[in-house]
Amino acid sequence: MTVSDPFPPAGTAVPEPTGTGTGAGAVGWETAARVAGWVGRRSSVPASYRPDLVAADFEELVTEAEELVARSTGLRSAAGPARARVTDRDGWVRANLASFQRLLGPHLERIDPARVAGTHLGTSRLAGPLASAGRSATGAQMGVVLGWLSTRVLGQYDLLLTEERAEEQDLVYFVGPNIVALEEQHGFEPRQFRLWLALHEVTHRCQFTAVPWMREYFVSLVEEGLGSLEPDPSRLAEALRRATTEIRAGRNPLRDSGALGLVATPEQLEGLQRIQALMSLLEGHGDVTMDRAGASAVPDAARFAEVLRRRRTQATGLVRLLHQLIGIEAKLRQYEEGERFIAAVEDVGGPPLLDRVWQGPEWLPSLAEIRSPSEWIARVGSAPVSAT
């Protein structure tokens, strides 16, 4: 959950991804790490950046933010106090790769490039070298995307997805160089801006640690979508046909799910929409809460929000296309659609009506209901609320 996964404290070594560029599976993880590190290091670090001072700030501010969020939302984490970590861009990249491997690795390993190449070439002599090249190419593509993102992301909450390395999970992270660069660029007062960022990420942590069923439900949605991954190159041709149809109808085929939406099956698209709906709710709730909870403690919150909204929407040309291809543009709409949903619900029934979304998965809005809140209100507005 980002404002735009496991990291060690600033100044310590970052754990390497466990995969290699030559092993089985669809992704060359080490290639991804090298390429992303190179891309991220092309963006300069502010000369004034002091990781130790930024880390000390966030250690205090996350504690303050946790109390402000609890007062504003009524959500109190059942997992103990929040822990803050500050990292650099390279650390953000390697930590996210480690998280991807925890979550995606078992599924991606089933997509063996050697087997796919052999199937289409009819020979194993070329399948091995081509599979290795395919893994490297996939790793390089992932690395370019992560490297570019590493220069933009400000904060992130890492879900506790496995029991392995538990001490490096369930953490609230902040990418120090990017935060300081933005503060200097716009003349932000650092303590205020950092508290404001902490409010957003701590809200996400509360959503997953104070709502008993949320983490398991979210992971089940992701697992469901990944479990149906199959190496079926024929889907690309179908995706191109579908994209052509959408363009002829005057619609953007990348609008909702990026390139992934083009190659997904109807069943996978349904799963993607459930994830999108949940993320819209959570991101919108995060934005609303960071403004409300910090109303008295962050006098400059409105200015911070306006600058970040402009930053999210100012991409043009090739950067705009990249946003569409990798789904960033769809994610940016999650903030807007989620905020509109919350505003519409609270206009009708105030915060108590909105709080019904935390009752269980069946109370969550669908993507259609996120975009048409009156449908969700009609479905749940008169239903009795069970005690939590």
C-alpha positions, 0 to 999 in steps of 0.5 A: 500500500503506497502513497504515489516491503520488508526493509532493514533499518537505514544503513544496514544490509538489505536481504538479497532476493532468494531467486537467481537469474539462472534458476527455473521459473519465469523471472530473473530476480537478480537481473531485476535487482541489478537493472532496478538499482541502476535505474534508481541510482540515475536520480540524484539524492538530495545533498541534505539527506540524513537517513539517521535524522529522517529515521528518528523523525519517523520513529516518533511520528508513526507513534503519534499517527497511530493514536490520531488514526485510532481516534479518527476511525475507531480502528486500533491495531491488534498487532501491537505498536506500528514500527517505522523503517526508513530506506533508500531507493535500492533498499525499496527495490530489493525489499519489494523483490523479496516480497514479490518472491514470497507472494508470487514465487510459487506461482511463477515457478510453475511457468517454466520458460524452458517448457513453454519454449520447447512446446513451441519450438519442438526441440529442447536444444534451443528451449534452454537458452531461450528460456534463460534469455526469457527469464533475463528479459522478464527480470529486466522489464520488472527492474525498469519498472521498479527502478522508476517507481523507486524514485517516486514512492514515498511510503509503503505498508508491507503486509505480513504475508508469511511467517518467514522473516516475520521481524522484517514484515508488518512494517511501515516504510518510508523512502527517505531520499524521495521524501526529502527531495519533495520537501525541498522542491515544494518548501514543505515543513518536514515534521508536518509533511512526515506526520501526514505521510505517516497517517496514510500508511498507519491507516493502511496498517490499521485496516489490515491489523484492526479488521480481523478478516481483512488480511486473510481476505486480501491474500485469498483474492491475490492467491485466487488470481495467481492460482489461475496463471497459465503459460498460454501465449495464445492469449496475447493474440486474443488480447490484441483483438480485444484491445482493437475492439475497445479502441474502435469503440472509443474506449481505453483498453488499459484504463482499468487493469493495465496490460494485465487486464488485456491477457486475463481470462474473464474469471481473472478479470472478475478477480481483478475487479474485486481487488480493484474495488477493495483497493479503491476503498482502502486507498480512499479511506487512507486519503480521507483519514490522513486529512481528517486525523491530521486536521489539527496536527497538520495545518498544511495538509490541504497544500500537501494533498493538492501537490500530491494530487497534481503529482499523480496526474501530471504524467504525459507522453511516454510516462503516461503510457507507462502508467497505463501499461503497468496499471499505475493510472488505474491505481491513481483512480483508486484514490479518487473513486474511493474518496468519492465513494466515502463522501457519497456514503457519509452524505447519506449515513455518516461514518456509522454507515461507512463503518459497515464495510469493516463487518465482513467481506460480504459488506464490501462494495463491488467495483460497480458499487464503488463507482455508483455508491447508491447501489451499495447504500441500497444493498446494505443501508437498511441491513442490521449491523452485527457487533464486532 
